[in-house]
Amino acid sequence: MSRTMDRSTPSSAGGPGPRPACGDRSCPAPACRSGRVAAVPLLAVAVILLLSLCVVPKLRAEELLVPDDYFSIGEAMEEASYGDTVVVKPGVYNERVVIREGVNLVSWDGDGGNDLVDGPGRKKVLRRTLRTIIDGSGIDEPGYLVSFPKDTTAPMRLDGFTLRNMPKYVSGVQLFMLEIRGCSPTVVNNILTGNKSWGGMLSTGLGIGMGPALDTTARPLIANNVIYNNSGPGISNGSNSAATIRNNEIFGNNFAGKPARMRAAPGIGVREFARPIIDSNLCYRNGSGIGAINFDSNPQPLVIRNNVIFDNRRAGIGLRGMGGVKTDVRAVVENNRVYDNYTSGMRFSKMDQVIVRYNAVYNNRRSGLGFYNVGDVIIEDNEIYGNLTAGMRLLDVAAGALRRNHVYRNATAGIDLISWKKE
């Protein structure tokens, strides 16, 4: 009697319930005598173990070496998984590259690869950047030379390559050498040159062909690159770009095959409601140094600071809003050195507010600073001299504060106020 009670469970009425099947063939329970029960937990354990093997992620990221382990970059990318790094040894790789989600593409740093050597411009570059080349020569089908996956927050990196020689394609899409669309990779230590179709690099949060906005804002870090001699903007920021653009050298980018007055591709371009941070770049011999067109509403101002901008075909910095009923079109321009540009040092039009402070603006062929149809200007602590018209020109500006500026040796006037609106 006591043995039976030990194997029973209480029933809802408080009395003994049915005895559980234990799998012991000597047990009087029919299921135990048949031997069927013992197989059930063993099967469940097997299934659980199998599932656990299927869902355990790869424990360690791998390096895939080109060409030692894989003949081409594309072949290595096909085999790479999230978190892996494709490492590319010196050579010329004549192929189009699509970087996989969560995969890094890095040049090999052995044999002095991280030594600084002379580059194509004024800044030193890494040795591995010069000797590891992705070349677009002879690729007939239109497309970007290197592109990242779209609409993802996965960490990715492109580090230490020369991208060169993209043919002139016939396409309805402006084909940049490098496409960053709705993702936020780190793009560092690269050289982009010789795109005959369009510009060097695109950062945008829009679909292809200025399509609808993607779910993911583009927030790449674009740093320590050299971008030169392309047939369009050096770096272009489309809508939904919040890139950080820092310490790049950008020169010789112009729209090819255009009359001189229409060749004004910017070194760094901004469109619509893109709001990158543009910091500590060297921009020269472009159509314009830093330019924005169709500048649209955004609660964040465009920030341009610590740049050196000179010898550009048009303005060093030129920002033009959409105008009309648009609001929240603002910029903060501070601590830049802007000189020897072929028109104005800085030109702003159709904007709500512009703050210009701590800049040196000199020896430009028109005004140092020009403001046209701007709601509010704050101009303070600038050094403005040697410009071939006015130091500052303000036309149809609703309100302004000008203080602590050093304005001298400009050809026509220190400060030229035109159509100033009275209270």
C-alpha positions as CSV (number, residue, x, y, z in Angstrom):
1,M,0.0,0.0,0.0
2,S,2.8,2.4,0.9
3,R,4.6,1.7,-2.4
4,T,1.4,2.5,-4.4
5,M,1.0,5.8,-2.5
6,D,4.6,6.8,-3.1
7,R,4.0,6.6,-6.9
8,S,0.8,8.4,-7.0
9,T,0.1,12.2,-7.4
10,P,-2.6,14.1,-5.6
11,S,-5.8,14.4,-7.6
12,S,-7.9,17.6,-7.7
13,A,-10.0,16.2,-4.9
14,G,-7.0,15.6,-2.7
15,G,-6.9,11.8,-3.1
16,P,-4.4,9.7,-5.0
17,G,-4.3,10.2,-8.8
18,P,-3.2,7.8,-11.6
19,R,0.2,6.4,-11.4
20,P,2.7,7.8,-13.8
21,A,4.2,5.7,-16.5
22,C,7.8,5.0,-15.4
23,G,9.0,2.7,-18.2
24,D,9.7,-0.1,-15.8
25,R,8.4,-3.4,-17.4
26,S,7.7,-4.8,-13.9
27,C,5.4,-1.8,-13.2
28,P,1.7,-2.7,-13.4
29,A,1.0,0.3,-15.6
30,P,0.2,-0.9,-19.2
31,A,2.4,1.8,-20.9
32,C,5.3,0.8,-18.7
33,R,4.9,-2.9,-19.5
34,S,4.9,-2.2,-23.2
35,G,8.2,-0.3,-23.1
36,R,6.9,2.6,-25.2
37,V,7.4,5.4,-22.7
38,A,11.2,5.2,-22.4
39,A,11.6,6.1,-26.1
40,V,9.7,9.4,-25.7
41,P,12.2,11.3,-23.6
42,L,15.1,10.0,-25.6
43,L,13.6,11.2,-28.8
44,A,12.9,14.7,-27.3
45,V,16.5,15.0,-26.1
46,A,17.7,14.1,-29.6
47,V,15.6,16.7,-31.2
48,I,16.7,19.4,-28.7
49,L,20.3,18.6,-29.3
50,L,19.9,18.7,-33.1
51,L,18.1,22.1,-32.9
52,S,20.8,23.5,-30.6
53,L,23.5,22.6,-33.2
54,C,21.5,24.3,-35.9
55,V,21.1,27.7,-34.1
56,V,24.5,28.1,-32.4
57,P,26.2,31.0,-34.3
58,K,29.8,30.8,-35.5
59,L,32.0,31.4,-32.5
60,R,34.9,33.2,-34.2
61,A,35.0,35.6,-37.1
62,E,37.3,34.4,-39.9
63,E,39.7,36.0,-42.3
64,L,39.4,35.0,-45.9
65,L,42.7,35.7,-47.8
66,V,42.7,36.8,-51.5
67,P,44.3,35.5,-53.6
68,D,45.9,32.8,-51.4
69,D,42.6,31.1,-50.5
70,Y,40.3,32.7,-53.0
71,F,41.1,33.7,-56.5
72,S,39.0,36.9,-56.5
73,I,37.5,39.3,-54.1
74,G,34.0,38.4,-55.3
75,E,34.7,34.7,-54.7
76,A,35.8,35.4,-51.1
77,M,32.7,37.6,-50.6
78,E,30.4,34.7,-51.7
79,E,31.9,32.5,-49.0
80,A,32.1,35.2,-46.2
81,S,29.7,35.3,-43.3
82,Y,28.5,38.0,-41.0
83,G,31.5,39.3,-38.9
84,D,34.2,37.9,-41.3
85,T,36.9,40.0,-42.9
86,V,38.1,39.6,-46.5
87,V,41.8,40.5,-46.6
88,V,43.2,41.3,-50.0
89,K,46.9,41.1,-50.8
90,P,48.6,43.6,-53.3
91,G,47.6,43.4,-56.9
92,V,45.2,44.7,-59.5
93,Y,41.7,43.1,-59.3
94,N,39.6,43.8,-62.4
95,E,36.1,43.1,-61.0
96,R,33.0,44.7,-59.5
97,V,32.6,44.1,-55.8
98,V,29.4,43.8,-53.8
99,I,30.2,43.8,-50.1
100,R,28.1,41.3,-48.1
101,E,26.1,42.4,-45.0
102,G,28.3,42.5,-41.9
103,V,31.5,41.7,-43.8
104,N,34.7,43.8,-43.8
105,L,36.9,44.4,-46.9
106,V,40.5,45.3,-45.9
107,S,43.8,45.4,-47.7
108,W,46.7,43.3,-46.3
109,D,49.0,45.4,-44.0
110,G,52.0,43.1,-44.1
111,D,55.4,44.2,-45.6
112,G,55.1,47.8,-44.5
113,G,51.5,48.2,-45.6
114,N,50.7,50.8,-42.9
115,D,53.7,53.0,-43.7
116,L,52.8,56.5,-44.9
117,V,54.1,57.4,-48.4
118,D,53.4,60.1,-51.0
119,G,50.0,60.0,-52.4
120,P,48.4,61.5,-55.6
121,G,47.7,64.8,-53.8
122,R,49.2,66.8,-50.9
123,K,48.6,64.3,-48.1
124,K,50.4,61.1,-47.3
125,V,48.6,57.8,-47.8
126,L,49.1,54.2,-46.6
127,R,51.4,52.0,-48.7
128,R,48.8,49.3,-48.8
129,T,46.2,51.7,-50.4
130,L,48.4,52.3,-53.4
131,R,49.3,48.7,-54.0
132,T,45.8,47.1,-53.7
133,I,43.7,48.2,-56.6
134,I,40.1,47.5,-57.7
135,D,40.0,48.4,-61.4
136,G,36.9,48.9,-63.4
137,S,38.5,48.9,-66.9
138,G,36.7,46.8,-69.4
139,I,33.6,46.1,-67.2
140,D,30.9,46.6,-69.8
141,E,27.7,46.3,-67.8
142,P,26.8,49.6,-66.1
143,G,26.9,49.6,-62.3
144,Y,28.7,50.9,-59.2
145,L,32.3,49.6,-58.9
146,V,32.0,48.9,-55.2
147,S,28.7,48.8,-53.3
148,F,27.4,48.0,-49.8
149,P,24.1,46.2,-49.0
150,K,21.1,48.5,-48.6
151,D,18.9,49.2,-45.6
152,T,21.0,47.6,-42.9
153,T,22.7,48.7,-39.6
154,A,25.3,45.9,-39.8
155,P,28.9,47.1,-39.1
156,M,31.0,47.0,-42.2
157,R,34.4,48.4,-43.3
158,L,36.2,49.3,-46.5
159,D,39.8,50.0,-45.7
160,G,42.9,50.6,-47.8
161,F,42.0,50.3,-51.6
162,T,42.5,52.3,-54.7
163,L,39.3,52.3,-56.8
164,R,40.0,53.4,-60.3
165,N,39.0,53.5,-64.0
166,M,35.3,53.3,-64.2
167,P,34.1,53.5,-67.8
168,K,31.6,56.0,-69.2
169,Y,28.3,54.1,-69.0
170,V,25.0,55.0,-70.6
171,S,22.6,54.7,-67.7
172,G,19.5,56.4,-66.3
173,V,21.2,56.4,-62.9
174,Q,24.2,58.5,-61.8
175,L,26.8,55.8,-61.2
176,F,29.3,56.6,-58.5
177,M,32.4,54.6,-58.0
178,L,31.3,53.7,-54.4
179,E,27.6,53.3,-53.3
180,I,26.5,53.7,-49.7
181,R,22.7,53.5,-49.6
182,G,20.8,53.2,-46.3
183,C,23.7,51.8,-44.3
184,S,26.5,53.0,-42.1
185,P,29.9,51.5,-42.9
186,T,33.3,52.8,-42.1
187,V,35.1,53.9,-45.3
188,V,38.7,54.8,-44.6
189,N,42.2,55.0,-46.2
190,N,41.0,54.7,-49.8
191,I,41.7,56.4,-53.1
192,L,38.9,56.9,-55.6
193,T,39.8,58.2,-59.1
194,G,39.0,58.1,-62.7
195,N,35.2,57.6,-62.8
196,K,34.2,58.7,-66.3
197,S,30.5,58.1,-65.6
198,W,30.0,60.4,-62.5
199,G,31.5,61.1,-59.1
200,G,33.5,59.3,-56.4
201,M,31.2,58.4,-53.6
202,L,27.5,58.4,-52.8
203,S,25.9,58.4,-49.3
204,T,22.1,58.4,-49.3
205,G,19.1,57.0,-47.6
206,L,17.0,56.9,-50.8
207,G,16.3,54.1,-53.1
208,I,18.0,53.8,-56.5
209,G,17.2,56.7,-58.9
210,M,16.1,59.0,-56.1
211,G,13.5,56.5,-55.1
212,P,11.5,56.4,-51.9
213,A,13.2,56.8,-48.6
214,L,14.7,53.7,-47.1
215,D,14.0,52.7,-43.5
216,T,17.6,53.3,-42.5
217,T,19.4,56.6,-42.5
218,A,22.9,56.5,-44.0
219,R,25.4,57.3,-41.2
220,P,28.8,56.3,-42.6
221,L,32.1,57.4,-41.3
222,I,34.1,58.6,-44.4
223,A,37.6,59.5,-43.3
224,N,41.2,59.7,-44.6
225,N,40.3,59.1,-48.2
226,V,41.7,60.8,-51.4
227,I,39.1,61.4,-54.1
228,Y,40.2,63.1,-57.2
229,N,39.7,63.5,-61.0
230,N,36.2,62.2,-61.3
231,S,33.4,63.4,-63.6
232,G,31.1,64.5,-60.8
233,P,31.0,65.3,-57.1
234,G,33.8,63.9,-55.0
235,I,31.4,62.9,-52.2
236,S,27.7,63.3,-52.7
237,N,25.2,63.3,-49.9
238,G,21.6,62.6,-51.0
239,S,18.6,62.8,-48.8
240,N,18.7,60.8,-45.5
241,S,22.5,61.1,-45.4
242,A,23.9,61.9,-41.9
243,A,27.5,61.0,-42.8
244,T,30.5,62.1,-40.9
245,I,33.0,63.3,-43.5
246,R,36.4,63.9,-42.0
247,N,40.0,64.4,-43.0
248,N,39.6,63.6,-46.7
249,E,41.5,65.2,-49.6
250,I,39.2,66.0,-52.5
251,F,40.4,67.7,-55.7
252,G,40.0,67.9,-59.4
253,N,36.4,66.7,-59.6
254,N,34.4,68.4,-62.3
255,F,31.5,67.7,-64.7
256,A,33.3,66.5,-67.8
257,G,32.4,67.7,-71.3
258,K,30.6,70.9,-70.1
259,P,31.4,74.5,-70.8
260,A,33.6,76.1,-68.1
261,R,30.8,77.8,-66.3
262,M,28.8,74.5,-66.0
263,R,31.6,72.3,-64.8
264,A,31.1,73.2,-61.1
265,A,30.9,69.7,-59.5
266,P,31.4,70.1,-55.8
267,G,34.2,68.4,-53.9
268,I,31.5,67.6,-51.2
269,G,27.9,68.0,-52.3
270,V,24.7,68.1,-50.2
271,R,21.1,67.8,-51.5
272,E,17.6,68.2,-50.0
273,F,17.5,67.2,-46.3
274,A,20.8,65.5,-46.0
275,R,22.7,66.8,-43.0
276,P,26.3,65.4,-42.9
277,I,29.0,66.7,-40.6
278,I,31.8,68.1,-42.8
279,D,34.9,68.4,-40.7
280,S,38.6,68.9,-41.4
281,N,38.7,68.2,-45.1
282,L,41.0,69.6,-47.8
283,C,39.0,70.6,-50.9
284,Y,40.7,72.3,-53.9
285,R,40.5,72.5,-57.7
286,N,36.9,71.2,-57.8
287,G,33.9,73.0,-59.4
288,S,33.1,74.3,-55.9
289,G,34.6,73.3,-52.6
290,I,31.5,72.4,-50.6
291,G,28.1,72.9,-52.3
292,A,24.4,72.4,-51.4
293,I,21.5,72.7,-53.9
294,N,17.8,72.3,-53.3
295,F,18.6,72.5,-49.6
296,D,15.4,71.4,-47.8
297,S,13.9,71.5,-44.3
298,N,15.6,69.6,-41.5
299,P,15.6,70.4,-37.7
300,Q,19.4,69.8,-37.8
301,P,21.7,72.5,-39.3
302,L,24.3,71.6,-41.8
303,V,27.7,71.7,-40.0
304,I,30.8,72.7,-41.9
305,R,33.9,73.2,-39.8
306,N,37.7,73.1,-39.8
307,N,38.1,72.7,-43.5
308,V,40.7,74.2,-45.9
309,I,39.0,75.2,-49.2
310,F,40.9,76.9,-52.0
311,D,41.4,77.2,-55.8
312,N,37.9,76.0,-56.7
313,R,36.2,77.1,-60.0
314,R,33.3,78.7,-58.2
315,A,32.6,79.5,-54.5
316,G,34.6,77.8,-51.8
317,I,31.4,77.1,-49.9
318,G,28.0,77.7,-51.7
319,L,24.7,76.7,-50.2
320,R,21.3,77.3,-51.9
321,G,18.0,76.5,-50.3
322,M,14.8,75.6,-52.1
323,G,13.2,78.8,-51.0
324,G,9.4,79.3,-51.0
325,V,7.6,78.3,-47.8
326,K,10.4,75.9,-46.7
327,T,11.7,76.4,-43.1
328,D,14.5,74.9,-41.0
329,V,17.1,75.4,-43.7
330,R,20.1,76.4,-41.5
331,A,23.9,76.0,-41.5
332,V,26.7,76.6,-39.0
333,V,30.0,77.4,-40.8
334,E,33.0,77.7,-38.4
335,N,36.7,77.7,-38.2
336,N,37.3,77.2,-42.0
337,R,40.1,78.7,-44.1
338,V,38.7,79.7,-47.5
339,Y,40.8,81.4,-50.1
340,D,41.8,81.9,-53.7
341,N,38.5,80.7,-55.1
342,Y,37.3,81.9,-58.5
343,T,34.1,83.5,-57.2
344,S,33.0,84.2,-53.6
345,G,34.7,82.7,-50.6
346,M,31.2,81.7,-49.2
347,R,27.8,82.3,-50.7
348,F,24.5,81.5,-49.1
349,S,21.0,82.0,-50.6
350,K,17.3,81.2,-49.7
351,M,18.0,80.0,-46.2
352,D,16.4,80.6,-42.8
353,Q,19.6,81.1,-40.8
354,V,23.3,81.1,-41.3
355,I,25.9,81.3,-38.5
356,V,29.4,82.1,-39.8
357,R,32.2,82.4,-37.2
358,Y,35.9,82.0,-36.6
359,N,36.7,81.7,-40.3
360,A,39.6,83.1,-42.4
361,V,38.2,84.2,-45.8
362,Y,40.7,85.9,-48.1
363,N,41.9,86.6,-51.7
364,N,38.7,85.3,-53.4
365,R,37.8,86.8,-56.8
366,R,34.4,88.2,-55.6
367,S,33.1,88.9,-52.2
368,G,34.5,87.1,-49.1
369,L,31.0,86.4,-47.7
370,G,27.7,86.8,-49.7
371,F,24.2,86.4,-48.2
372,Y,21.2,86.6,-50.5
373,N,17.6,86.2,-49.3
374,V,18.6,84.9,-45.9
375,G,16.3,85.2,-42.9
376,D,18.8,85.7,-40.2
377,V,22.6,85.9,-40.2
378,I,25.1,85.8,-37.4
379,I,28.6,86.8,-38.5
380,E,31.2,87.0,-35.8
381,D,35.0,86.7,-35.1
382,N,36.0,86.2,-38.8
383,E,39.1,87.5,-40.6
384,I,38.0,88.7,-44.0
385,Y,40.5,90.4,-46.3
386,G,41.9,90.8,-49.8
387,N,38.7,89.9,-51.7
388,L,38.1,91.5,-55.1
389,T,34.7,93.0,-54.3
390,A,33.2,93.4,-50.8
391,G,34.4,91.7,-47.7
392,M,30.7,91.0,-46.9
393,R,27.7,91.5,-49.1
394,L,24.2,91.2,-47.7
395,L,21.2,91.4,-50.0
396,D,17.6,91.0,-48.9
397,V,18.6,89.8,-45.4
398,A,15.8,90.2,-42.8
399,A,18.0,90.4,-39.7
400,G,21.6,90.1,-38.7
401,A,24.3,90.4,-36.0
402,L,27.8,91.3,-37.2
403,R,30.3,91.5,-34.4
404,R,34.1,91.3,-33.7
405,N,35.0,90.7,-37.4
406,H,38.3,91.9,-38.8
407,V,37.5,93.2,-42.3
408,Y,40.2,94.9,-44.4
409,R,41.8,95.5,-47.8
410,N,38.8,94.3,-49.8
411,A,38.5,96.0,-53.2
412,T,35.0,97.7,-53.1
413,A,33.8,97.7,-49.5
414,G,34.2,96.2,-46.1
415,I,30.5,95.6,-45.6
416,D,28.0,96.1,-48.5
417,L,24.3,96.2,-47.4
418,I,21.7,96.1,-50.2
419,S,17.9,96.2,-49.7
420,W,18.2,95.9,-46.0
421,K,14.8,95.5,-44.5
422,K,13.8,98.1,-42.0
423,E,11.9,97.3,-38.8
